[in-house]
């Protein structure tokens, strides 16, 4: 049977894969060229070749290109203009806000109880009551005198408060001479000048040795005591409330001296335990033995092991001074007996009483103290496990226990090197592994990083290297690398550690011989307007993005920054662009630049430089 033959099937050209791809490619090219021809604004006609050097970067060097980065969108279609309500300059506050301190406003303190000075502690406005305007300048405001001239002189037009010059005239706190304020160095306990007073302390406390680096002055007046200690390379945190001594902290900051508003009241001071090598009170009117001695116990908490407490004024030297103080001798005598007994129960040792001063020393550890407290039964050791907690933590009338040691000669928490070696030595809190946020390797790496960063900052902000910034704030200080890197400049840094930061590093900062404070940047800082020359903010806005409105943080930065000052803001590029949009409305002169990580890293820097405005 014959087999039927069929012709081979015909293959369609369209079904061949290669030909199909070929025809599709031709169709796409035709459509592309037709589209380009019909659109004269196409990018094909506007692309310009870039020189190769625009794309070269060296992340290992701080000398980066100073190209101002533009992250704004450039649309072909016109964008409707913003309304003046949302896009114009921010309004200035009324003139009565010129010296406004939101959390220490005397007018808002009236409803609060005066017991334990509660009315003078921080009382911040609610979130919906926060300041949303720009604090205005005083009439005839002028740039403050540069350091070190500012130590003696200030411009009266900047802080126009003559009351202290009259009220404290006999004590030589401050004088008004024409358009200047003159600070002759007097004080309540040293009307003839602070030098003679400090010389007396120096006979008892080793001020010259480098062992004393950080000091706390409670009830500081105009901070003449802290100014004098700078001759010994001692950095003093001077604190005082807003009270009848009008603007005393504002005077201190205008002089270029570290100071902040603060008072011993209900809550702990905003500093970690074992912070200060010396604490001082010169007739500061603190009732040390009242309320079960809680205020002196708070001094004990922040005083380093082996630290000194210096007291002058009532009841010290009561035998020769009771008439001038217009107080009964018997009352003052009993007050001193109670004070001596309280200090003894804190295990302090009185080492001298000479003329107007008395000096006690805290023990270097609590081995003997533990045995004594078992016999005395009062006071007790605190049950608190976090001795460093210093942000709105109520004070407790108990002794903050020092870290345990096994040898009576050991220093609890570790001995510190003398200054200036202390700055570059690994702090005990890092070496002992107490702080989980840093170790020995990261400490040395941090030093290298900040050396490069400061070099870069100085290439952009010429005034930084020239020493024109005296009062500087680091809003998120970490372990104090920024402050350490500029320690050679004639400046001091307020190192701020947010109270809710992932790692509490403020104790490390103090162990390096630097000073600082805890803070919540959703509310106002404890200072007057126009008190800082430079503000550094690294990652602050990322940290607070979901906690409060960053607009309120920027308004606060505007309040405390001097009009001729500068700011360095480091953050993610998206946040930096948003921040710049706000600072432009504040009339700040700013530009966005790459960080030292180069053009492809998302972290950018917003430099604000108002020195030429």
C-alpha positions in Angstrom: 0.0 0.0 0.0 1.5 3.3 -1.1 2.2 6.0 1.5 0.6 9.4 0.8 3.2 12.2 0.6 2.4 15.6 2.3 4.2 18.9 1.4 6.3 20.4 4.3 4.5 23.0 6.4 5.0 26.7 5.6 6.7 28.6 8.5 5.4 32.1 8.9 8.2 34.7 9.1 6.4 36.4 12.0 6.7 33.3 14.1 10.5 33.2 13.8 11.9 34.5 17.2 14.8 36.4 15.8 12.8 38.2 13.2 10.1 39.0 15.8 12.7 40.7 18.1 14.1 42.6 15.1 10.8 44.0 14.0 9.9 45.1 17.6 13.3 46.8 18.0 12.7 48.7 14.7 9.2 49.8 15.9 10.6 51.1 19.3 13.3 53.1 17.6 10.9 54.7 15.2 8.5 55.6 18.0 11.4 57.0 20.1 12.8 59.3 17.3 9.3 60.4 16.4 8.7 61.3 20.1 12.0 63.2 20.4 11.3 65.1 17.2 7.9 66.2 18.4 9.2 67.3 21.9 11.9 70.0 21.7 12.4 69.9 25.5 13.4 66.3 25.5 16.4 65.4 27.6 18.2 64.1 24.5 18.7 67.7 23.4 19.7 69.0 26.8 22.2 66.6 28.2 25.6 68.2 28.5 28.9 66.3 29.0 30.3 66.7 32.5 34.0 66.9 33.2 35.3 63.8 34.8 36.5 65.7 37.9 33.0 66.4 39.0 32.6 62.7 39.8 35.9 62.2 41.5 35.8 61.9 45.3 38.1 60.8 48.0 36.2 59.8 51.2 39.4 59.5 53.1 40.1 63.2 53.1 38.1 66.1 54.6 38.9 68.4 51.7 35.8 67.7 49.8 34.4 69.9 47.0 32.5 72.9 48.2 29.8 72.4 45.6 26.4 73.5 46.9 24.1 70.6 46.4 20.6 71.2 45.0 18.1 68.5 45.9 15.0 70.4 44.7 12.8 69.0 41.9 13.0 70.7 38.5 9.7 70.0 36.8 8.9 71.0 33.1 5.4 71.9 34.1 5.0 75.0 36.3 4.2 74.4 39.9 1.6 76.6 41.5 3.3 79.1 43.9 3.0 78.5 47.6 0.8 80.7 49.6 2.5 83.3 51.8 1.0 81.6 54.8 3.0 78.4 54.2 6.0 79.6 52.2 6.9 83.1 53.5 9.2 84.2 56.3 8.2 83.3 59.9 6.8 86.2 61.9 8.8 87.7 64.8 7.4 87.4 68.3 6.2 90.5 70.2 8.9 92.6 71.8 8.2 91.2 75.3 9.6 87.9 74.2 13.1 89.3 73.6 14.5 87.6 76.7 12.0 84.7 76.9 12.8 81.5 78.6 9.9 79.1 77.8 10.5 76.6 80.6 11.6 79.2 83.3 9.2 81.9 82.5 8.5 83.8 85.8 5.0 84.6 84.8 4.1 80.9 84.4 5.6 80.0 87.8 3.0 81.9 89.9 0.4 79.1 90.1 3.0 76.6 91.5 3.8 75.7 95.1 6.8 77.5 96.6 7.7 74.5 98.8 11.1 73.1 97.9 11.4 75.9 95.3 9.0 74.0 93.1 7.9 77.2 91.4 11.4 77.9 90.2 12.1 74.5 88.5 11.4 73.8 84.9 7.7 74.2 83.8 7.6 74.0 80.1 4.6 75.0 78.0 2.5 72.2 76.4 3.0 71.0 72.9 0.2 73.3 71.6 1.5 76.2 73.5 5.1 76.1 72.2 6.6 79.2 70.7 5.9 79.4 66.9 7.6 82.8 66.2 11.1 84.2 66.0 12.5 85.8 69.2 13.3 89.4 68.4 16.6 91.2 69.2 16.9 93.8 71.9 17.1 97.4 70.7 20.7 98.3 69.5 21.9 94.7 69.8 25.5 94.3 68.8 27.9 91.3 68.5 29.3 90.4 72.0 32.9 91.2 72.8 35.3 88.4 71.7 36.9 86.2 74.3 38.9 86.9 76.5 37.7 90.5 76.6 34.1 89.3 77.2 35.3 87.8 80.5 35.4 91.4 81.9 33.0 93.3 79.6 29.6 92.9 78.0 27.3 95.2 76.0 24.6 96.7 78.1 22.2 96.9 75.1 22.4 93.1 74.8 21.5 92.4 78.4 19.9 95.6 79.5 19.3 94.8 83.2 20.8 97.3 85.7 19.3 95.9 88.8 22.3 93.8 89.9 24.6 96.8 89.5 22.5 98.5 92.2 21.4 95.6 94.4 24.9 94.1 94.6 26.9 97.3 94.3 28.7 96.8 97.6 29.7 93.3 96.5 31.1 94.3 93.1 29.2 91.8 91.0 28.7 94.1 88.0 28.9 97.8 87.2 27.3 99.8 84.4 29.7 102.2 82.7 28.1 103.9 79.7 27.1 101.3 77.2 29.1 98.6 78.8 28.7 96.2 81.7 31.9 95.7 83.7 32.6 92.6 85.8 35.2 93.4 88.4 35.2 89.9 89.9 33.3 90.5 93.1 30.8 88.2 94.8 28.7 87.8 97.9 31.5 86.0 99.7 34.4 87.8 98.0 33.5 91.5 97.6 37.2 92.4 97.3 37.6 90.1 94.3 37.5 86.5 93.5 41.2 86.0 93.1 41.9 86.3 96.9 39.0 83.9 97.5 40.3 81.3 95.1 43.8 81.7 96.5 42.4 80.7 99.9 40.7 77.6 98.4 43.9 76.7 96.6 45.7 76.3 100.0 43.3 73.3 100.7 42.2 72.0 97.3 44.9 71.0 94.6 43.6 73.4 91.9 46.9 73.5 90.0 47.5 69.7 89.9 45.2 68.8 87.1 43.2 66.5 89.4 40.4 69.1 89.5 39.0 69.6 86.0 35.2 69.7 86.3 33.4 71.9 88.9 29.8 72.7 89.8 28.9 76.1 91.2 25.5 76.2 92.8 23.9 79.7 92.9 26.6 81.1 90.7 25.7 84.8 90.5 27.4 86.2 87.4 29.9 83.2 87.4 33.0 85.1 88.5 34.0 82.1 90.5 33.9 79.9 87.3 35.7 82.6 85.4 38.6 82.6 87.9 38.9 78.8 87.8 39.6 79.0 84.1 43.1 80.2 85.1 43.6 76.7 86.4 42.1 74.9 83.3 39.0 74.0 85.4 35.7 73.9 83.6 32.8 75.0 85.8 29.2 74.3 85.2 27.6 77.4 86.8 23.9 77.1 87.7 21.3 79.5 89.1 17.5 80.0 88.8 15.6 83.0 87.5 14.9 84.9 90.7 15.4 88.3 92.2 19.1 88.2 90.9 17.9 89.3 87.6 19.5 87.6 84.5 22.6 86.4 86.4 22.9 83.3 84.1 22.4 85.5 81.0 25.3 87.7 82.2 27.5 84.6 82.6 26.8 83.4 79.1 27.3 86.8 77.6 30.7 86.8 79.2 31.5 83.5 77.5 31.3 81.3 80.6 29.6 77.9 80.9 26.2 78.3 82.6 22.6 77.2 82.6 19.4 77.8 84.5 19.0 75.3 87.3 18.1 74.9 90.9 18.1 72.2 93.7 14.4 71.7 94.0 12.4 68.4 93.6 14.2 66.6 90.8 17.8 65.5 90.4 20.2 67.8 88.7 20.5 66.9 85.0 23.9 65.4 85.3 25.1 61.8 85.9 26.6 60.4 89.1 30.3 61.0 89.7 30.5 64.0 87.3 32.3 66.8 89.2 35.7 66.9 90.9 34.6 69.8 93.0 31.3 71.4 94.0 31.0 75.0 95.4 28.4 77.1 97.1 29.0 80.7 98.0 26.1 81.9 100.1 23.8 80.1 97.6 20.9 80.1 100.1 20.3 76.3 99.8 18.9 74.8 103.0 21.4 72.0 103.0 20.1 70.2 106.1 16.3 70.6 105.4 14.2 67.8 103.9 16.3 65.1 105.5 19.4 66.5 103.8 18.3 65.6 100.3 20.1 68.6 98.7 23.5 67.7 100.1 22.9 64.1 99.1 22.3 65.2 95.6 25.7 67.0 95.7 27.1 63.7 96.9 25.6 61.9 93.9 27.2 64.1 91.3 30.5 64.5 93.2 33.3 62.2 92.1 34.9 59.8 94.6 37.5 61.8 96.4 35.9 65.1 95.2 35.7 68.3 97.2 32.8 70.3 98.5 33.6 74.0 99.2 31.1 76.1 101.2 31.1 79.7 102.2 28.4 81.9 103.7 26.0 80.9 106.5 26.7 79.1 108.8 30.4 79.0 108.0 32.3 81.6 110.1 29.2 82.4 112.0 31.1 83.6 115.0 32.5 86.6 113.2 29.6 87.2 110.7 26.3 86.7 112.6 25.9 90.4 113.1 26.4 91.2 109.5 24.0 88.5 108.5 21.5 89.8 111.1 20.8 86.3 112.4 21.0 85.0 116.0 24.4 83.4 116.9 22.7 80.4 118.6 20.6 79.7 115.4 23.7 79.7 113.2 25.7 77.6 115.6 23.0 74.9 115.6 22.8 75.1 111.8 26.5 74.4 111.6 26.3 71.5 114.1 23.5 69.9 111.9 25.5 70.5 108.7 28.6 68.9 110.2 26.6 65.9 111.4 25.0 65.4 108.0 28.3 65.6 106.2 29.7 63.0 108.6 26.8 60.7 107.9 27.6 61.0 104.2 31.0 59.7 105.1 32.6 63.0 104.1 35.7 64.2 105.9 36.1 67.9 106.8 39.6 68.8 105.8 39.7 72.6 106.6 37.8 75.6 107.7 39.7 78.8 107.1 38.2 82.3 107.2 35.0 82.3 105.1 35.3 78.8 103.7 35.0 75.2 104.8 36.0 72.2 102.7 34.9 68.6 102.9 36.1 65.6 100.9 34.1 62.7 99.7 35.6 59.2 100.2 37.1 57.4 97.3 35.0 54.4 98.0 32.3 53.2 100.4 34.0 50.3 102.1 34.2 52.1 105.5 30.9 53.9 104.9 29.0 50.6 104.5 30.2 49.5 107.9 29.3 52.9 109.5 25.8 53.0 108.0 25.0 49.7 109.6 25.6 51.3 113.0 23.9 54.6 112.3 20.9 53.3 110.4 20.4 56.7 108.9 20.7 57.7 106.1 20.5 54.6 104.0 22.0 53.6 100.7 19.6 54.2 97.7 17.8 51.3 96.2 18.0 53.1 92.8 19.9 51.0 90.3 20.5 53.8 87.8 22.5 56.4 89.6 23.2 58.3 86.3 19.5 59.0 85.7 19.3 62.8 85.9 16.3 63.8 83.8 13.1 64.5 85.8 14.0 61.8 88.4 12.8 62.8 91.9 15.5 63.2 94.5 15.5 60.6 97.4 17.0 61.3 100.8 19.5 58.5 100.5 23.2 58.0 99.7 24.0 57.0 96.1 26.2 54.0 96.5 29.5 54.0 94.7 30.6 51.1 92.5 32.0 48.3 94.6 35.7 47.8 95.1 37.7 45.2 97.1 40.7 47.2 98.3 40.3 50.3 100.6 42.8 52.1 98.4 40.9 51.6 95.2 38.8 54.5 93.6 35.3 53.5 92.9 34.5 53.5 89.2 38.2 53.9 88.4 40.8 56.6 88.8 40.9 59.4 86.3 44.1 60.8 84.7 45.0 64.4 85.4 44.1 67.0 82.9 44.9 67.4 80.0 45.9 63.7 79.7 42.4 62.9 80.8 40.8 64.0 77.5 42.6 61.4 75.4 42.7 58.6 78.0 40.1 55.8 77.7 37.4 56.7 80.3 36.8 54.1 83.0 33.2 53.7 82.0 34.4 52.5 78.6 37.4 50.5 79.8 35.4 48.6 82.4 32.6 47.9 79.9 30.0 49.7 81.9 28.6 51.6 78.9 27.4 49.3 76.1 27.5 52.0 73.5 31.3 52.3 73.3 34.4 50.3 73.7 38.2 50.9 73.5 38.3 50.5 69.7 35.4 52.8 69.0 36.9 55.4 71.3 40.0 55.7 69.3 38.1 55.4 66.0 35.9 58.2 67.1 38.9 60.4 67.7 40.1 59.9 64.1 36.7 60.5 62.7 36.3 63.8 64.5 39.7 65.1 63.6 38.8 64.8 59.9 35.3 66.2 60.4 36.6 69.3 62.3 39.1 69.9 59.5 36.3 69.8 57.0 34.0 72.0 59.1 36.8 74.6 59.4 37.3 74.7 55.6 33.6 75.7 55.3 33.1 77.8 58.4 36.2 80.0 58.4 35.2 81.6 61.8 35.6 78.2 63.5 39.3 78.0 63.0 39.6 81.7 63.7 38.3 81.2 67.2 35.2 83.4 66.8 32.8 80.9 68.3 33.1 80.9 72.1 29.9 79.3 73.4 29.2 76.1 71.5 26.5 73.5 71.9 26.5 69.9 70.6 22.9 68.8 70.7 23.7 65.1 70.4 27.2 64.7 71.8 27.6 60.9 72.0 31.0 60.4 73.7 32.1 64.0 73.2 34.2 63.5 70.1 33.2 66.9 68.6 34.2 68.8 71.8 37.4 66.9 72.2 38.4 67.7 68.6 38.1 71.4 69.1 39.7 71.5 72.6 42.6 73.5 71.2 40.2 76.4 70.3 39.3 79.3 72.7 35.8 77.8 73.2 33.8 75.6 75.5 31.1 73.1 74.5 27.8 72.2 76.2 27.6 68.5 75.4 24.0 67.5 75.4 22.9 63.9 75.6 19.2 63.3 74.9 17.8 61.6 78.0 16.2 58.9 75.8 19.2 58.3 73.7 19.9 54.6 73.0 23.1 54.9 75.1 23.6 57.1 78.1 27.1 58.5 77.4 27.1 61.7 79.5 29.1 60.0 82.2 31.8 59.2 79.7 31.9 62.9 78.6 32.5 64.0 82.2 35.2 61.4 82.6 37.0 63.0 79.7 37.1 66.3 81.5 34.2 67.8 79.5 30.8 69.1 80.7 27.3 68.7 79.5 23.7 67.9 80.4 20.7 65.7 79.7 18.0 67.1 77.6 14.7 66.5 75.8 14.7 68.4 72.6 10.9 68.4 72.3 11.0 71.2 74.9 13.1 74.3 75.4 16.7 74.3 76.8 17.5 75.9 80.1 19.1 79.0 78.8 18.3 82.6 77.6 18.0 83.7 74.0 21.1 84.4 72.0 23.5 82.6 74.2 25.4 80.2 71.8 27.7 81.1 68.9 27.6 77.7 67.2 25.2 74.7 67.4 26.1 71.3 66.2 23.3 68.8 65.6 24.2 65.3 64.4 21.2 63.0 63.9 19.0 65.1 66.2 16.1 65.4 63.7 16.2 61.7 62.8 16.0 60.9 66.5 13.0 63.2 67.2 11.1 62.8 63.9 8.4 60.6 65.4 8.5 62.2 68.9 7.7 65.9 68.2 7.5 68.5 65.4 11.0 69.3 64.1 9.7 72.8 63.5 9.7 73.3 67.3 13.3 72.1 67.6 14.3 74.6 64.9 12.5 77.5 66.6 14.4 76.6 69.8 17.7 76.6 67.9 16.8 80.0 66.5 16.0 81.2 70.1 19.3 80.2 71.6 21.6 81.0 68.6 23.2 84.4 68.4 22.2 86.3 65.2 25.7 86.2 63.8 26.1 82.6 64.8 26.4 79.3 62.9 24.9 75.8 62.9 26.1 72.5 61.5 23.3 70.0 61.0 24.1 66.4 59.9 21.4 64.0 58.9 19.8 62.0 56.2 19.4 63.9 52.9 15.6 63.8 53.0 15.6 65.4 56.5 18.3 68.0 55.5 16.2 69.2 52.6 13.2 69.6 54.8 15.2 71.4 57.5 16.7 73.8 54.9 13.2 74.7 53.7 12.4 75.8 57.3 15.7 77.6 58.0 15.3 79.6 54.8 12.0 80.9 56.2 14.0 81.9 59.3 16.2 84.1 57.2 19.2 81.9 57.9 21.9 81.8 55.3 22.6 78.1 54.6 23.9 75.5 52.1 23.9 71.8 51.7 27.2 69.9 51.2 28.3 66.3 51.1 29.5 64.7 54.3 33.0 63.2 54.5 31.4 59.9 53.2 31.2 61.4 49.7 28.4 62.1 47.2 26.8 58.7 47.2 26.2 58.5 50.9 22.7 59.6 52.1 24.1 61.7 55.0 24.5 65.3 54.1 25.4 68.5 56.0 23.5 71.7 56.2 25.9 74.6 57.1 24.3 77.7 58.5 26.6 80.7 58.5 25.0 84.1 59.5 28.4 85.8 60.1 27.9 88.0 57.1 24.2 88.8 57.7 
